[in-house]
Structure formats: C-alpha cells, structure tokens
Amino acid sequence: MTPEAAIYNFLSGFGIPAYASTSVPDRDGEDAPPDLFPYITYDLIENGWEDGEVVIPVNVWYRTESEWEPNAKVREIAYAIGMSGVTLRCDGGMLWLKRGTPWSQSVNVSGEDDMIKRRYLNIDVEYLTIG
C-alpha cells in the first residue's frame, strides 16, 4: 500500500467519509451526496524517508447545532493516534502519526451556514524506513 493510501485508509476509519481537500464533492453540483456532512478533509503533504516530520492539516466538518458531535469525533481520532502515536505500514517503510501542537482548534466558518462546525487538527507524520 502506498503512503498516500495508508493515510487515506486511516482517516477513512472513523465512520465518516474522508476526502483530500482537492476532492471534496461540490455541495451544489450534480454529483453532490444527498447529505455531505459530516466528513473529514486533509491536505496530503509528503516527505522523504527519514527526512523528519511534516504536518498534515486535517479538518473535521459537521452541520449541527451541537458542539458535542465534532468534539467527540476529534476525541475519537486522538484516541486512535494515542499518546505516543500510531504507525501505519506502507510501501517503503512506515508512517508514524502523532498528535501535533496544537492538536485541535475550533474554526469559525464565517459567511456560511451558522450550523457548520469545523475542527482543525494537526497530525505530525514521520516517514520511516524499516530495516
């Protein structure tokens, strides 16, 4: 599995769709899902093997009056990563995902629907070779 697929599979494992930021279905287009929310977006930032950490920005999107729902999803992702991170095996080695600093931020989505809630997460990723 490629590193890109490993990241996608990890972020898709939380019961809501995950999309690269460049591939989110248009809410107003013909191909829009009937109810786009909730979903996760991420920017894929790659690095060379053993070249240190990079930060992958991840956004959790909900359309709700509640703050509880997006906060619970952020906690679920935090628990999956754990205090010392989680490793994902992939072609060429493994990815070590860790909670970045700051871990999570509420973002005001001004000018849009007041019910849209967004959480911005920092996931540190280190590309490690095995062997």
C-alpha positions in Angstrom: 0.0 0.0 0.0 1.3 3.5 -0.9 1.9 6.1 1.9 -1.0 8.1 0.4 -3.3 5.1 0.6 -2.3 4.4 4.2 -3.1 8.0 5.2 -6.4 7.9 3.4 -7.3 4.5 5.0 -6.5 5.8 8.5 -8.6 8.9 8.1 -11.5 6.9 6.5 -11.6 4.6 9.5 -13.8 6.9 11.7 -17.2 6.2 10.3 -17.5 9.3 8.2 -16.1 9.9 4.6 -12.6 11.4 4.2 -11.5 13.4 1.2 -8.3 15.0 0.1 -9.0 18.7 0.2 -8.8 18.9 -3.6 -11.5 16.1 -4.0 -14.4 17.2 -1.8 -17.7 16.7 -3.7 -19.3 20.0 -4.6 -22.3 20.6 -2.3 -24.2 22.3 -5.1 -23.2 20.1 -8.0 -24.9 17.2 -9.7 -22.6 14.7 -8.1 -23.1 16.0 -4.5 -24.0 13.4 -2.0 -27.5 14.0 -0.5 -26.1 14.9 2.9 -22.4 15.8 2.6 -21.9 16.3 6.3 -20.2 15.0 8.4 -16.9 14.5 6.7 -13.1 14.8 7.0 -10.7 16.7 4.7 -6.9 16.6 4.7 -4.0 18.1 2.8 -1.6 15.4 1.7 1.9 16.7 2.4 4.6 14.1 1.7 8.2 14.0 2.8 11.3 11.9 2.0 12.1 8.8 4.1 14.0 9.7 7.2 13.7 13.5 6.4 11.9 14.4 9.6 8.3 15.3 10.4 5.7 17.1 8.3 2.3 18.3 9.4 -0.8 17.1 7.7 -3.7 19.6 8.3 -6.9 17.7 8.9 -10.4 19.3 9.1 -13.5 17.6 10.7 -16.7 19.1 9.3 -20.2 18.8 10.8 -23.5 20.5 10.2 -25.2 20.6 13.6 -26.3 22.9 16.4 -24.2 20.8 18.8 -20.5 21.3 19.6 -20.6 17.8 21.2 -20.6 15.9 17.9 -17.4 17.4 16.3 -15.7 17.3 19.6 -16.4 13.6 20.1 -15.1 12.8 16.6 -11.9 14.7 17.4 -11.5 12.7 20.7 -12.0 9.5 18.7 -9.2 10.4 16.3 -7.0 11.5 19.2 -7.5 8.1 21.0 -6.7 6.2 17.8 -3.4 8.1 17.5 -2.7 7.7 21.2 -0.2 9.5 23.4 2.9 8.1 21.6 1.4 7.9 18.1 0.4 5.2 15.8 2.4 3.5 13.0 1.0 2.6 9.6 2.9 0.1 7.4 3.2 1.1 3.7 5.4 0.5 0.7 9.0 1.5 1.6 8.5 1.6 5.3 6.0 3.0 7.8 4.4 6.3 8.7 4.5 7.4 12.3 1.4 9.6 13.0 1.4 11.8 16.2 -0.8 14.5 17.6 0.7 17.9 16.6 0.7 21.0 18.6 -1.8 22.5 19.0 -3.8 19.3 18.5 -7.2 20.8 17.8 -8.7 24.2 17.1 -12.3 25.3 16.6 -12.6 27.3 13.5 -15.4 29.9 12.8 -16.8 29.3 9.4 -18.0 32.9 8.8 -20.2 33.8 5.9 -21.7 30.4 5.7 -24.4 28.4 7.4 -24.2 29.0 11.2 -24.7 25.3 11.8 -21.4 24.3 10.1 -18.8 23.3 12.7 -15.2 22.8 11.8 -12.3 21.4 13.8 -8.7 21.9 12.5 -6.3 19.2 13.6 -2.5 19.0 13.3 -1.2 15.5 12.6 2.6 15.1 12.6 3.8 12.4 10.2 7.3 11.0 10.0 8.3 8.7 7.1 10.4 5.9 8.5 12.3 3.1 6.7 12.2 -0.3 8.2 15.3 -2.5 8.5 
